[in-house]
Amino acid sequence: MRTRQITKVLIPRRGLGTALAVFILLAVMVLAVLPIRSYLEQQNQLTSLQQHISQINKQQKALQSKVKELKTNQAVINLARKDYGLVKKGQQAYVITNQNKSS
């Protein structure tokens, strides 16, 4: 009967410690990089959203100014004349058509 010899491969302790240290260092780097990348992405999103909010606030102020203007009687009269062709009692409205047409 044949007998097999089992040989042990011994890894020096110094090499094992170095390998373990490198593995731990890599694990820490991987675990640190992911949150940092996520944080940076969130900061970019935050900056983008803040700019968007700033634009919306400017639009809101402009619209509030327009609403305030449209609440005046003169603005209503001007819109009625310009957009709807309305005139005050006693006035006559004239419509000029085909100004560029030559006869």
Order of alpha helices (4+ residues) and beta strands (2+ residues): alpha-alpha
